[in-house]
Amino acid sequence: MDFELTDEQKVWKETIIKFSRQELAYDIAAVEKSGEFPWDAWRKCAEMQILAMPFAEEYGGCGVDFLTTVHSLNSLGYACKDAGLVHALTTQILCGLQIALFGNEALKLRYLPSLCRGEKVFAQAITEPGSGSDALSMRTKAEKQGEAFILNGSKTFITNGPMADVVIVFAVTAPEKKTLGGISCLVVEDGMEGFSKGKPLEKMGLTTLQNGELFFDNCEVSCDRLLGKEGQGAIIFNESMEWERSLLPAVHLGTMERILEISVKYAKERSAFGKAIGNYQAVANKISRMKMNIELGKGILYRCASLKGRNKRAPLDASICKLFISESLKQACLDAVQIHGGYGFMCEYEIERDLRDSIASTIYSGTSELQHNIIARFMGL
Ligand SMILES: Cc1cc2nc3c(=O)[nH]c(=O)nc-3n(C[C@H](O)[C@H](O)[C@H](O)COP(=O)(O)OP(=O)(O)OC[C@H]3O[C@@H](n4cnc5c(N)ncnc54)[C@H](O)[C@@H]3O)c2cc1C
C-alpha cells in the first residue's frame, strides 16, 4: 500500500496545524482549573469543518475520505495541546460514523447536519458501573412495548456525557439471546422524559473533557430511533470499535510527534557535565525509541484507516493499532518527562499534562489487556 500523502491530505494537515497554532493556543491550565469545557475552541473547530470531514455532503459533511480524516486528526493531536478537546471532537465524529453507517434516513437527516456543525454534542454510552471490559454483559435494559422501547439502567464514564444533546445507548433488548442478537442500539435525546445526566467526574487527566454518568428511568424511546436493526447492537459495537481504534490512535500519534520534537530540542539545548544531554546514550535512546514507535505506528494506523475507509472489517489491525500506539504514547510521555528532568515534572513545561492525559489512552476504547486478548484470539488462543 502506498501511503504517500495526497495533495488534499497535505492541505488539510497544513491548514489544521496552522489553525491549531493560531486559534487553539489558549491557556489550558486555566481551562482545567475552571472546570469548564472549552466551548469557544469547540465552535472554532466546527467552523473549520473538523467535525464534518468524513460525512457525505448531503448531510452537511465535507465528503472527505477516512484516511484523510485520520491524517487531519493526527495533525490536530500534534498541534493542539488540549487533548481533552481533541478527544471530545473525536468522539463526536465517531458517533456520526455510527449514525451514518447504521442510522435510517430520518436519523441521518435529523442528526448529522447538527453534528457536523457542532451545534449538538454527541456521546456513545456502553460502559456501566458493573461492566467495562466485559461491555456486552451490560445490564441496561430496553423492553419493547408496542412501538417503543422502555429504557432502564445507567451508564458511566461517558465522554461528552454531561453536556450531551444526543446519546447512542447500547442496551439489552433480548436477555435470552445474550450478545448474539440480545443487544440493541438506541438514539436518545436530551429532554426525553426519564433521561438524566450526572455531573462531570473528576479525572487525573484529559481534564477539559467531560465524562459522566447517564441515567435512564423508564425512558420511552420510539422504535424508529434504533440504530441498525433490533438485536444488532453487538455488531454495531464491534464495528464502532474498529473505527474508534483508528481515530484515537491518529490523535495519539500526533501527540507523540509533538513530544518527540520538544524532547529533541531540549536534549540539544540542555547541557550537563559539559555536553548537551542528547550526547548521552541513555537520553538519545529514549528519543530513538519515540521515533521508531512513531514510524511503526504510522504503518499500522494507515493500514487500518485505509481498510476502514474501504468499509472492510479490520478487528485485528484495529486492536494492534490501538494497543501499540497507546502504549507507545504512554512510554513517550514518561520518557519526555525523564529527559526534561525536574522541569518535566513542573506544570510550566506542560509535559506532565501529556503524561496524565496519556494514561487514559490504554484504558478507554478497550484496555491494553483486552487488546492483547483480542490479538491472542486471532492467533487461535
Ligand atoms: C477517559 C475515558 C473515557 C471514556 N469514554 C467512554 C465512552 O465515551 N463511552 C463508554 O461507553 N465508555 C467510556 N469509557 C469507559 C472505558 O471504555 C472503560 O473504562 C474500559 O473499557 C475499562 O472498563 P472498566 O473501567 O470497567 O475496567 P474493568 O473492565 O473493570 O477492568 C479492570 C482491569 O481488569 C483488566 N481486565 C478485565 N478483564 C480482563 C480480561 N479478560 N483479561 C485481562 N485483563 C482484564 C482490565 O484490562 C483492567 O486493567 C471511558 C473511560 C475513560 C477512562
The ligand as an SDF file (V2000), in Angstrom:
LIG
                    3D

 53 58  0  0  0  0  0  0  0  0999 V2000
  -11.2810    8.9550   29.6700 C   0  0  0  0  0  0  0  0  0  0  0  0
  -12.2670    7.8620   29.4750 C   0  0  0  0  0  0  0  0  0  0  0  0
  -13.2520    7.9980   28.5070 C   0  0  0  0  0  0  0  0  0  0  0  0
  -14.2140    7.0090   28.3490 C   0  0  0  0  0  0  0  0  0  0  0  0
  -15.2270    7.2070   27.4490 N   0  0  0  0  0  0  0  0  0  0  0  0
  -16.2020    6.2710   27.3370 C   0  0  0  0  0  0  0  0  0  0  0  0
  -17.3150    6.4910   26.4650 C   0  0  0  0  0  0  0  0  0  0  0  0
  -17.4120    7.5270   25.7960 O   0  0  0  0  0  0  0  0  0  0  0  0
  -18.2700    5.5550   26.4070 N   0  0  0  0  0  0  0  0  0  0  0  0
  -18.2050    4.4020   27.1120 C   0  0  0  0  0  0  0  0  0  0  0  0
  -19.1010    3.5970   26.9920 O   0  0  0  0  0  0  0  0  0  0  0  0
  -17.1650    4.1610   27.9480 N   0  0  0  0  0  0  0  0  0  0  0  0
  -16.1660    5.0640   28.0810 C   0  0  0  0  0  0  0  0  0  0  0  0
  -15.1100    4.8440   28.9290 N   0  0  0  0  0  0  0  0  0  0  0  0
  -15.0500    3.6260   29.6860 C   0  0  0  0  0  0  0  0  0  0  0  0
  -13.9650    2.6510   29.2130 C   0  0  0  0  0  0  0  0  0  0  0  0
  -14.3180    2.1120   27.9700 O   0  0  0  0  0  0  0  0  0  0  0  0
  -13.7740    1.6040   30.3000 C   0  0  0  0  0  0  0  0  0  0  0  0
  -13.2250    2.2550   31.4360 O   0  0  0  0  0  0  0  0  0  0  0  0
  -12.8620    0.4720   29.8410 C   0  0  0  0  0  0  0  0  0  0  0  0
  -13.4800   -0.2940   28.8490 O   0  0  0  0  0  0  0  0  0  0  0  0
  -12.4640   -0.4300   31.0130 C   0  0  0  0  0  0  0  0  0  0  0  0
  -13.5730   -0.8330   31.7470 O   0  0  0  0  0  0  0  0  0  0  0  0
  -13.5650   -0.7110   33.3680 P   0  0  0  0  0  0  0  0  0  0  0  0
  -13.1460    0.6740   33.6730 O   0  0  0  0  0  0  0  0  0  0  0  0
  -14.8540   -1.1770   33.8670 O   0  0  0  0  0  0  0  0  0  0  0  0
  -12.4220   -1.6910   33.8260 O   0  0  0  0  0  0  0  0  0  0  0  0
  -12.5720   -3.2710   34.0810 P   0  0  0  0  0  0  0  0  0  0  0  0
  -13.2460   -3.9000   32.9330 O   0  0  0  0  0  0  0  0  0  0  0  0
  -13.1710   -3.4680   35.4290 O   0  0  0  0  0  0  0  0  0  0  0  0
  -11.0520   -3.7140   34.1020 O   0  0  0  0  0  0  0  0  0  0  0  0
  -10.2320   -3.5480   35.2560 C   0  0  0  0  0  0  0  0  0  0  0  0
   -8.8700   -4.1590   34.9160 C   0  0  0  0  0  0  0  0  0  0  0  0
   -9.0280   -5.5540   34.6660 O   0  0  0  0  0  0  0  0  0  0  0  0
   -8.4930   -5.8840   33.3930 C   0  0  0  0  0  0  0  0  0  0  0  0
   -9.2780   -6.9490   32.7780 N   0  0  0  0  0  0  0  0  0  0  0  0
  -10.6360   -7.0450   32.7270 C   0  0  0  0  0  0  0  0  0  0  0  0
  -10.9850   -8.1450   32.0510 N   0  0  0  0  0  0  0  0  0  0  0  0
   -9.8380   -8.7540   31.6440 C   0  0  0  0  0  0  0  0  0  0  0  0
   -9.5250   -9.9180   30.8930 C   0  0  0  0  0  0  0  0  0  0  0  0
  -10.4830  -10.6850   30.3820 N   0  0  0  0  0  0  0  0  0  0  0  0
   -8.2280  -10.2010   30.6520 N   0  0  0  0  0  0  0  0  0  0  0  0
   -7.2400   -9.4080   31.1530 C   0  0  0  0  0  0  0  0  0  0  0  0
   -7.4610   -8.3010   31.8800 N   0  0  0  0  0  0  0  0  0  0  0  0
   -8.7440   -7.9810   32.1110 C   0  0  0  0  0  0  0  0  0  0  0  0
   -8.5880   -4.5950   32.5860 C   0  0  0  0  0  0  0  0  0  0  0  0
   -7.7040   -4.5820   31.4900 O   0  0  0  0  0  0  0  0  0  0  0  0
   -8.2650   -3.5560   33.6480 C   0  0  0  0  0  0  0  0  0  0  0  0
   -6.8570   -3.4730   33.7850 O   0  0  0  0  0  0  0  0  0  0  0  0
  -14.1410    5.8270   29.1120 C   0  0  0  0  0  0  0  0  0  0  0  0
  -13.1100    5.6740   30.0520 C   0  0  0  0  0  0  0  0  0  0  0  0
  -12.1930    6.6710   30.2420 C   0  0  0  0  0  0  0  0  0  0  0  0
  -11.1040    6.4920   31.2590 C   0  0  0  0  0  0  0  0  0  0  0  0
  1  2  1  0
  2  3  1  0
  2 52  2  0
  3  4  2  0
  4  5  1  0
  4 50  1  0
  5  6  2  0
  6  7  1  0
  6 13  1  0
  7  8  2  0
  7  9  1  0
  9 10  1  0
 10 11  2  0
 10 12  1  0
 12 13  2  0
 13 14  1  0
 14 15  1  0
 14 50  1  0
 15 16  1  0
 16 17  1  0
 16 18  1  0
 18 19  1  0
 18 20  1  0
 20 21  1  0
 20 22  1  0
 22 23  1  0
 23 24  1  0
 24 25  2  0
 24 26  1  0
 24 27  1  0
 27 28  1  0
 28 29  2  0
 28 30  1  0
 28 31  1  0
 31 32  1  0
 32 33  1  0
 33 34  1  0
 33 48  1  0
 34 35  1  0
 35 36  1  0
 35 46  1  0
 36 37  1  0
 36 45  1  0
 37 38  2  0
 38 39  1  0
 39 40  1  0
 39 45  2  0
 40 41  1  0
 40 42  2  0
 42 43  1  0
 43 44  2  0
 44 45  1  0
 46 47  1  0
 46 48  1  0
 48 49  1  0
 50 51  2  0
 51 52  1  0
 52 53  1  0
M  END
$$$$
